[in-house]
Amino acid sequence: MEALDGSMAFDFAGKYIEIEDHSFILKQLNDGRGVSISFEVEGDRVKITEVFEIEETGNADLQRFGWQSILDNFKRYTESWYSSNN
């Protein structure tokens, strides 16, 4: 992964440990940190909750910002896909 301005880049890889269709994903990053993602239907919306282990060498606030940016981009993508297919 790389910052939009090219100022920072890092490898981002891992493996899926558990997947429950439409409700839960558990993955482990190559550095051993865990990430869990749950999906809850709330009316015509889906609430996504992501819990991740902070990388000890990095700034916690920047990591939270990065993960939130990923979710925000996912939201924009899914809303765009949905509106163009309905």
N, C-alpha and C positions, 0 to 999 in steps of 0.2 A: 504494500500500500504506500501511497505517496501523497503528501500535502499538495493541494491545488497549485500552490506557488512554487513547488519543487524544493522547498527549503528542508524537507525532512522525508525520509522513506524508511520502511522497515518491512521485513518478511512477516506474513500473516498466514499461518497454515495450522491445521489441526485435524481432528477426526471426530465424527459423530459417535457418541456412546449410546444414546437412546433417542428414539423418535416415536412419539405417539401422534398419529395423524390428527391434524387440526387442533392440537392442544399443547404439545410439549416437545422441546428439543434440548438435549444435553450434549455438549461437546467439550472436548479437551483440546486446548491449543498446544502446539508443539513444545512450548516452554513449560507445560504442565499445568497451567492455569485452567480453571473450569469456567464454563459459561452455560447458564440455563436460560431458556426462553419459554415463557408460557403464553398461550393465546386463549382469551376468554371472550366469548360472544356476549355483547351487551346491546340488545336490540338489533339495529342495522349496522352496528360498529363492532370492531374487534379491538379489545384492549391487549396490548403486547407488553409484557413485563420481562425485562432482561436483567439478569443478575450476573455480574462478572467479577472475577478476582482481579484486584489492582496489581499491576506490574510494580514490583517494589522499587525499581530503579527510575521509574518515570513519575512525572507530576500527576497526582490523582485527579485534579480538576481538569487537566488537559485530556486525560484518558476518558473521563466521564463525558466531556465535550465531544470527543471523537466517536464514542459509542452512540451518543445521542444523534450526532450527524448522520451516522449510518441508518438509524431508525427513521430519521426525518426524510432521508432520501428514499428509503423503502416505502414510506407512506406516500410520498409524491408519485413514485412509480406505480404503486398499486391503484391509487386514485385515478391516475391518468389512464391506466389500462382499463379499469372498470368503466370509466366514462366513455371510452372509445369503443367498448364492446357491449354496451347496453343502450 
